[in-house]
Amino acid sequence: MGEIEVKLVRLCINHGPTTNYDANFNCVECGEHTKEEVISGDMAITTQGGIMAESPAVPARKKRMCTQFGKEIAEDARNCPYCGVSLIGGTVNEGTATGVAAAGGIIGINGLGHLIQGELVKGFILLFGGIILITGIVISIFMAIDLMDDVYTFLAVILGVIYVALFVFQVIDANASARRHNLSYESHRLS
């Protein structure tokens, strides 16, 4: 692998990298003041026998930026230090998150769509909320059958409606969370 050539040069706003400047660092060709810059890659120039020649092209180092705050992030960062977005794991398939949330909810295991995305707190809250509701529904049904009391039947119906609402919420939210994560992750891509 070749070495990256880096040069300290003077830059003229009209002529780019130049070695043709006077004692006051003004470009001899146009008189503009030149600035000292460190450059590499396509713009690095070397002098070979008094003739300026461009060095071989060197690919620029990719940077990860937080577009929300417009700041550079370290290459090895696991989370954005400015907005907190997770930078590991890549994007989440929205269809998979929604499908897992729906399939889990149908069999009484809510929150799986959030758990596979790494949203552990929300996933476990949905999971335990669903378990509590299902337990309440089962107990209410058995009490209604055992005691022949309409209050327990009504309670089972109310808990069932709440469970269905929780099921629908967690499926929709799993999809929305995946979409939010993907948008945030994409806004932190290497450029």
FENHU-V884625 format. One record per residue. N is the residue number from 1. NEAR is the number of other ideal C-beta (glycine too) atoms within 12 Angstrom. Layout:
N NEAR
N NEAR
This chain:
1 5
2 10
3 10
4 19
5 22
6 18
7 27
8 17
9 30
10 28
11 26
12 26
13 18
14 17
15 22
16 25
17 33
18 31
19 26
20 24
21 24
22 18
23 7
24 12
25 20
26 21
27 24
28 19
29 17
30 17
31 17
32 22
33 18
34 28
35 20
36 16
37 20
38 17
39 26
40 25
41 21
42 18
43 24
44 28
45 29
46 22
47 17
48 11
49 7
50 9
51 10
52 20
53 16
54 22
55 24
56 17
57 14
58 20
59 12
60 15
61 14
62 12
63 18
64 28
65 25
66 26
67 22
68 18
69 16
70 14
71 17
72 20
73 29
74 17
75 14
76 10
77 23
78 17
79 21
80 27
81 19
82 22
83 23
84 17
85 31
86 23
87 29
88 16
89 17
90 17
91 25
92 33
93 20
94 26
95 19
96 20
97 36
98 29
99 21
100 30
101 42
102 25
103 22
104 29
105 35
106 20
107 15
108 25
109 27
110 40
111 35
112 33
113 40
114 39
115 26
116 27
117 37
118 23
119 28
120 15
121 14
122 26
123 29
124 19
125 21
126 37
127 28
128 19
129 28
130 35
131 23
132 20
133 30
134 28
135 18
136 24
137 29
138 21
139 19
140 28
141 22
142 18
143 21
144 21
145 15
146 12
147 15
148 11
149 16
150 14
151 14
152 23
153 21
154 17
155 24
156 27
157 19
158 18
159 28
160 21
161 16
162 23
163 30
164 21
165 21
166 33
167 32
168 21
169 27
170 42
171 33
172 23
173 31
174 40
175 28
176 24
177 32
178 33
179 22
180 24
181 32
182 26
183 20
184 27
185 28
186 21
187 25
188 37
189 21
190 17
191 15
